[in-house]
Amino acid sequence: MDGPQYVVDTANDNKIGVVQWRYAGSVYLRPPGGGTEWATAPEALRHLTPEEMARARVFDTPIGGRR
């Protein structure tokens, strides 16, 4: 199974988002780790740099329990 698809929304201050779904010419994203979903145009999206990807994954990585 593939993991989340991270992108940068250049139309919204280069906000990093996780693709949730595509509908009627828009792409719906949510912030890594959760939050309010937003829509943007597909042409406003770009791939993350390695540094941006590392930062985004911090928010989506579960934290282990206490020992």
Backbone atoms as SQL, in Angstrom:
CREATE TABLE atoms (id INTEGER PRIMARY KEY, chain TEXT, resi INTEGER, resn TEXT, atom TEXT, x REAL, y REAL, z REAL);
INSERT INTO atoms VALUES
  (1, 'A', 1, 'MET', 'N', 0.836, -1.186, 0.000),
  (2, 'A', 1, 'MET', 'CA', 0.000, 0.000, 0.000),
  (3, 'A', 1, 'MET', 'C', 0.875, 1.242, 0.000),
  (4, 'A', 2, 'ASP', 'N', 0.507, 2.210, -0.797),
  (5, 'A', 2, 'ASP', 'CA', 1.265, 3.455, -0.854),
  (6, 'A', 2, 'ASP', 'C', 0.930, 4.323, 0.344),
  (7, 'A', 3, 'GLY', 'N', 1.916, 5.149, 0.733),
  (8, 'A', 3, 'GLY', 'CA', 1.690, 6.083, 1.830),
  (9, 'A', 3, 'GLY', 'C', 1.016, 7.349, 1.332),
  (10, 'A', 4, 'PRO', 'N', 0.928, 8.337, 2.212),
  (11, 'A', 4, 'PRO', 'CA', 0.287, 9.597, 1.829),
  (12, 'A', 4, 'PRO', 'C', 1.046, 10.303, 0.714),
  (13, 'A', 5, 'GLN', 'N', 0.317, 11.021, -0.109),
  (14, 'A', 5, 'GLN', 'CA', 0.924, 11.806, -1.174),
  (15, 'A', 5, 'GLN', 'C', 1.015, 13.257, -0.709),
  (16, 'A', 6, 'TYR', 'N', 2.233, 13.715, -0.453),
  (17, 'A', 6, 'TYR', 'CA', 2.481, 15.075, -0.004),
  (18, 'A', 6, 'TYR', 'C', 2.745, 15.976, -1.202),
  (19, 'A', 7, 'VAL', 'N', 2.229, 17.191, -1.147),
  (20, 'A', 7, 'VAL', 'CA', 2.457, 18.181, -2.195),
  (21, 'A', 7, 'VAL', 'C', 2.579, 19.563, -1.555),
  (22, 'A', 8, 'VAL', 'N', 3.072, 20.513, -2.340),
  (23, 'A', 8, 'VAL', 'CA', 3.118, 21.910, -1.915),
  (24, 'A', 8, 'VAL', 'C', 2.120, 22.677, -2.763),
  (25, 'A', 9, 'ASP', 'N', 1.268, 23.453, -2.092),
  (26, 'A', 9, 'ASP', 'CA', 0.256, 24.268, -2.767),
  (27, 'A', 9, 'ASP', 'C', 0.837, 25.664, -2.970),
  (28, 'A', 10, 'THR', 'N', 1.276, 25.947, -4.187),
  (29, 'A', 10, 'THR', 'CA', 1.918, 27.234, -4.482),
  (30, 'A', 10, 'THR', 'C', 0.927, 28.382, -4.519),
  (31, 'A', 11, 'ALA', 'N', -0.369, 28.092, -4.598),
  (32, 'A', 11, 'ALA', 'CA', -1.388, 29.141, -4.600),
  (33, 'A', 11, 'ALA', 'C', -1.757, 29.587, -3.184),
  (34, 'A', 12, 'ASN', 'N', -1.292, 28.853, -2.174),
  (35, 'A', 12, 'ASN', 'CA', -1.612, 29.148, -0.778),
  (36, 'A', 12, 'ASN', 'C', -0.348, 29.201, 0.071),
  (37, 'A', 13, 'ASP', 'N', 0.516, 30.144, -0.244),
  (38, 'A', 13, 'ASP', 'CA', 1.747, 30.386, 0.538),
  (39, 'A', 13, 'ASP', 'C', 2.643, 29.164, 0.680),
  (40, 'A', 14, 'ASN', 'N', 2.722, 28.333, -0.360),
  (41, 'A', 14, 'ASN', 'CA', 3.569, 27.136, -0.345),
  (42, 'A', 14, 'ASN', 'C', 3.276, 26.229, 0.839),
  (43, 'A', 15, 'LYS', 'N', 1.994, 26.104, 1.136),
  (44, 'A', 15, 'LYS', 'CA', 1.521, 25.264, 2.225),
  (45, 'A', 15, 'LYS', 'C', 1.672, 23.795, 1.830),
  (46, 'A', 16, 'ILE', 'N', 2.205, 22.984, 2.741),
  (47, 'A', 16, 'ILE', 'CA', 2.347, 21.548, 2.508),
  (48, 'A', 16, 'ILE', 'C', 1.024, 20.879, 2.843),
  (49, 'A', 17, 'GLY', 'N', 0.596, 19.971, 1.966),
  (50, 'A', 17, 'GLY', 'CA', -0.646, 19.254, 2.195),
  (51, 'A', 17, 'GLY', 'C', -0.552, 17.803, 1.793),
  (52, 'A', 18, 'VAL', 'N', -1.483, 17.028, 2.301),
  (53, 'A', 18, 'VAL', 'CA', -1.620, 15.617, 1.953),
  (54, 'A', 18, 'VAL', 'C', -2.858, 15.509, 1.066),
  (55, 'A', 19, 'VAL', 'N', -2.699, 14.912, -0.108),
  (56, 'A', 19, 'VAL', 'CA', -3.823, 14.766, -1.036),
  (57, 'A', 19, 'VAL', 'C', -4.860, 13.837, -0.416),
  (58, 'A', 20, 'GLN', 'N', -6.099, 14.332, -0.333),
  (59, 'A', 20, 'GLN', 'CA', -7.216, 13.548, 0.184),
  (60, 'A', 20, 'GLN', 'C', -8.038, 12.966, -0.946),
  (61, 'A', 21, 'TRP', 'N', -8.372, 13.803, -1.923),
  (62, 'A', 21, 'TRP', 'CA', -9.153, 13.361, -3.071),
  (63, 'A', 21, 'TRP', 'C', -9.146, 14.430, -4.134),
  (64, 'A', 22, 'ARG', 'N', -9.593, 14.033, -5.329),
  (65, 'A', 22, 'ARG', 'CA', -9.699, 14.946, -6.467),
  (66, 'A', 22, 'ARG', 'C', -11.154, 14.917, -6.934),
  (67, 'A', 23, 'TYR', 'N', -11.696, 16.115, -7.224),
  (68, 'A', 23, 'TYR', 'CA', -13.085, 16.172, -7.661),
  (69, 'A', 23, 'TYR', 'C', -13.328, 17.460, -8.433),
  (70, 'A', 24, 'ALA', 'N', -13.997, 17.358, -9.547),
  (71, 'A', 24, 'ALA', 'CA', -14.448, 18.500, -10.353),
  (72, 'A', 24, 'ALA', 'C', -13.332, 19.513, -10.624),
  (73, 'A', 25, 'GLY', 'N', -12.165, 19.018, -10.988),
  (74, 'A', 25, 'GLY', 'CA', -11.064, 19.909, -11.345),
  (75, 'A', 25, 'GLY', 'C', -10.308, 20.508, -10.177),
  (76, 'A', 26, 'SER', 'N', -10.583, 20.067, -8.966),
  (77, 'A', 26, 'SER', 'CA', -9.873, 20.552, -7.777),
  (78, 'A', 26, 'SER', 'C', -9.205, 19.379, -7.074),
  (79, 'A', 27, 'VAL', 'N', -8.176, 19.697, -6.302),
  (80, 'A', 27, 'VAL', 'CA', -7.516, 18.718, -5.455),
  (81, 'A', 27, 'VAL', 'C', -7.764, 19.162, -4.021),
  (82, 'A', 28, 'TYR', 'N', -8.200, 18.229, -3.189),
  (83, 'A', 28, 'TYR', 'CA', -8.492, 18.526, -1.787),
  (84, 'A', 28, 'TYR', 'C', -7.349, 18.019, -0.926),
  (85, 'A', 29, 'LEU', 'N', -6.844, 18.908, -0.090),
  (86, 'A', 29, 'LEU', 'CA', -5.675, 18.629, 0.735),
  (87, 'A', 29, 'LEU', 'C', -6.011, 18.843, 2.205),
  (88, 'A', 30, 'ARG', 'N', -5.196, 18.262, 3.078),
  (89, 'A', 30, 'ARG', 'CA', -5.256, 18.564, 4.500),
  (90, 'A', 30, 'ARG', 'C', -3.821, 18.712, 4.996),
  (91, 'A', 31, 'PRO', 'N', -3.611, 19.447, 6.061),
  (92, 'A', 31, 'PRO', 'CA', -2.259, 19.586, 6.588),
  (93, 'A', 31, 'PRO', 'C', -1.747, 18.242, 7.111),
  (94, 'A', 32, 'PRO', 'N', -0.441, 17.986, 7.025),
  (95, 'A', 32, 'PRO', 'CA', 0.109, 16.777, 7.636),
  (96, 'A', 32, 'PRO', 'C', -0.223, 16.766, 9.126),
  (97, 'A', 33, 'GLY', 'N', -0.657, 15.635, 9.631),
  (98, 'A', 33, 'GLY', 'CA', -1.017, 15.531, 11.033),
  (99, 'A', 33, 'GLY', 'C', -2.463, 15.873, 11.319),
  (100, 'A', 34, 'GLY', 'N', -3.197, 16.358, 10.314),
  (101, 'A', 34, 'GLY', 'CA', -4.613, 16.673, 10.483),
  (102, 'A', 34, 'GLY', 'C', -4.886, 18.157, 10.458),
  (103, 'A', 35, 'GLY', 'N', -6.135, 18.490, 10.375),
  (104, 'A', 35, 'GLY', 'CA', -6.537, 19.892, 10.329),
  (105, 'A', 35, 'GLY', 'C', -7.591, 20.113, 9.270),
  (106, 'A', 36, 'THR', 'N', -7.873, 21.364, 9.017),
  (107, 'A', 36, 'THR', 'CA', -8.921, 21.737, 8.086),
  (108, 'A', 36, 'THR', 'C', -8.504, 21.493, 6.645),
  (109, 'A', 37, 'GLU', 'N', -9.348, 20.800, 5.909),
  (110, 'A', 37, 'GLU', 'CA', -9.120, 20.503, 4.500),
  (111, 'A', 37, 'GLU', 'C', -9.342, 21.758, 3.669),
  (112, 'A', 38, 'TRP', 'N', -8.597, 21.859, 2.547),
  (113, 'A', 38, 'TRP', 'CA', -8.818, 22.957, 1.612),
  (114, 'A', 38, 'TRP', 'C', -8.685, 22.433, 0.185),
  (115, 'A', 39, 'ALA', 'N', -9.190, 23.208, -0.757),
  (116, 'A', 39, 'ALA', 'CA', -9.153, 22.823, -2.173),
  (117, 'A', 39, 'ALA', 'C', -8.257, 23.785, -2.935),
  (118, 'A', 40, 'THR', 'N', -7.624, 23.260, -3.982),
  (119, 'A', 40, 'THR', 'CA', -6.780, 24.077, -4.847),
  (120, 'A', 40, 'THR', 'C', -6.784, 23.489, -6.252),
  (121, 'A', 41, 'ALA', 'N', -6.261, 24.246, -7.192),
  (122, 'A', 41, 'ALA', 'CA', -6.162, 23.781, -8.577),
  (123, 'A', 41, 'ALA', 'C', -4.970, 22.837, -8.724),
  (124, 'A', 42, 'PRO', 'N', -5.100, 21.793, -9.527),
  (125, 'A', 42, 'PRO', 'CA', -3.993, 20.851, -9.708),
  (126, 'A', 42, 'PRO', 'C', -2.710, 21.514, -10.218),
  (127, 'A', 43, 'GLU', 'N', -2.861, 22.544, -11.052),
  (128, 'A', 43, 'GLU', 'CA', -1.662, 23.201, -11.599),
  (129, 'A', 43, 'GLU', 'C', -0.915, 24.030, -10.556),
  (130, 'A', 44, 'ALA', 'N', -1.506, 24.235, -9.389),
  (131, 'A', 44, 'ALA', 'CA', -0.844, 24.985, -8.315),
  (132, 'A', 44, 'ALA', 'C', 0.031, 24.087, -7.445),
  (133, 'A', 45, 'LEU', 'N', 0.051, 22.795, -7.730),
  (134, 'A', 45, 'LEU', 'CA', 0.783, 21.854, -6.886),
  (135, 'A', 45, 'LEU', 'C', 2.161, 21.537, -7.447),
  (136, 'A', 46, 'ARG', 'N', 3.090, 21.290, -6.532),
  (137, 'A', 46, 'ARG', 'CA', 4.423, 20.814, -6.917),
  (138, 'A', 46, 'ARG', 'C', 4.857, 19.758, -5.907),
  (139, 'A', 47, 'HIS', 'N', 5.877, 18.989, -6.284),
  (140, 'A', 47, 'HIS', 'CA', 6.439, 17.985, -5.392),
  (141, 'A', 47, 'HIS', 'C', 7.255, 18.661, -4.291),
  (142, 'A', 48, 'LEU', 'N', 7.392, 18.001, -3.172),
  (143, 'A', 48, 'LEU', 'CA', 8.187, 18.519, -2.065),
  (144, 'A', 48, 'LEU', 'C', 9.676, 18.302, -2.316),
  (145, 'A', 49, 'THR', 'N', 10.480, 19.185, -1.773),
  (146, 'A', 49, 'THR', 'CA', 11.924, 18.960, -1.744),
  (147, 'A', 49, 'THR', 'C', 12.188, 17.918, -0.659),
  (148, 'A', 50, 'PRO', 'N', 13.359, 17.295, -0.634),
  (149, 'A', 50, 'PRO', 'CA', 13.666, 16.338, 0.439),
  (150, 'A', 50, 'PRO', 'C', 13.543, 16.958, 1.843),
  (151, 'A', 51, 'GLU', 'N', 13.922, 18.201, 1.987),
  (152, 'A', 51, 'GLU', 'CA', 13.830, 18.872, 3.288),
  (153, 'A', 51, 'GLU', 'C', 12.369, 19.067, 3.701),
  (154, 'A', 52, 'GLU', 'N', 11.532, 19.479, 2.753),
  (155, 'A', 52, 'GLU', 'CA', 10.113, 19.655, 3.042),
  (156, 'A', 52, 'GLU', 'C', 9.462, 18.314, 3.396),
  (157, 'A', 53, 'MET', 'N', 9.863, 17.259, 2.696),
  (158, 'A', 53, 'MET', 'CA', 9.311, 15.931, 2.961),
  (159, 'A', 53, 'MET', 'C', 9.655, 15.467, 4.373),
  (160, 'A', 54, 'ALA', 'N', 10.884, 15.673, 4.780),
  (161, 'A', 54, 'ALA', 'CA', 11.293, 15.285, 6.138),
  (162, 'A', 54, 'ALA', 'C', 10.476, 16.040, 7.178),
  (163, 'A', 55, 'ARG', 'N', 10.246, 17.320, 6.948),
  (164, 'A', 55, 'ARG', 'CA', 9.462, 18.142, 7.876),
  (165, 'A', 55, 'ARG', 'C', 8.007, 17.657, 7.931),
  (166, 'A', 56, 'ALA', 'N', 7.426, 17.359, 6.779),
  (167, 'A', 56, 'ALA', 'CA', 6.031, 16.922, 6.717),
  (168, 'A', 56, 'ALA', 'C', 5.834, 15.580, 7.402),
  (169, 'A', 57, 'ARG', 'N', 6.762, 14.680, 7.236),
  (170, 'A', 57, 'ARG', 'CA', 6.616, 13.338, 7.813),
  (171, 'A', 57, 'ARG', 'C', 6.645, 13.362, 9.337),
  (172, 'A', 58, 'VAL', 'N', 7.282, 14.365, 9.919),
  (173, 'A', 58, 'VAL', 'CA', 7.294, 14.489, 11.379),
  (174, 'A', 58, 'VAL', 'C', 5.864, 14.560, 11.903),
  (175, 'A', 59, 'PHE', 'N', 4.997, 15.298, 11.204),
  (176, 'A', 59, 'PHE', 'CA', 3.624, 15.480, 11.657),
  (177, 'A', 59, 'PHE', 'C', 2.759, 14.235, 11.467),
  (178, 'A', 60, 'ASP', 'N', 3.083, 13.382, 10.520),
  (179, 'A', 60, 'ASP', 'CA', 2.281, 12.194, 10.238),
  (180, 'A', 60, 'ASP', 'C', 2.857, 10.917, 10.850),
  (181, 'A', 61, 'THR', 'N', 3.958, 11.027, 11.586),
  (182, 'A', 61, 'THR', 'CA', 4.584, 9.846, 12.183),
  (183, 'A', 61, 'THR', 'C', 4.022, 9.626, 13.588),
  (184, 'A', 62, 'PRO', 'N', 3.424, 8.461, 13.836),
  (185, 'A', 62, 'PRO', 'CA', 2.894, 8.190, 15.175),
  (186, 'A', 62, 'PRO', 'C', 4.026, 8.145, 16.207),
  (187, 'A', 63, 'ILE', 'N', 3.679, 8.579, 17.388),
  (188, 'A', 63, 'ILE', 'CA', 4.654, 8.563, 18.484),
  (189, 'A', 63, 'ILE', 'C', 4.402, 7.305, 19.299),
  (190, 'A', 64, 'GLY', 'N', 5.494, 6.575, 19.608),
  (191, 'A', 64, 'GLY', 'CA', 5.364, 5.348, 20.369),
  (192, 'A', 64, 'GLY', 'C', 4.901, 5.605, 21.792),
  (193, 'A', 65, 'GLY', 'N', 4.349, 4.555, 22.406),
  (194, 'A', 65, 'GLY', 'CA', 3.870, 4.661, 23.788),
  (195, 'A', 65, 'GLY', 'C', 5.012, 4.737, 24.771),
  (196, 'A', 66, 'ARG', 'N', 4.668, 5.088, 26.011),
  (197, 'A', 66, 'ARG', 'CA', 5.678, 5.148, 27.079),
  (198, 'A', 66, 'ARG', 'C', 6.031, 3.746, 27.535),
  (199, 'A', 67, 'ARG', 'N', 7.217, 3.638, 28.059),
  (200, 'A', 67, 'ARG', 'CA', 7.671, 2.344, 28.602),
  (201, 'A', 67, 'ARG', 'C', 7.700, 2.394, 30.089);
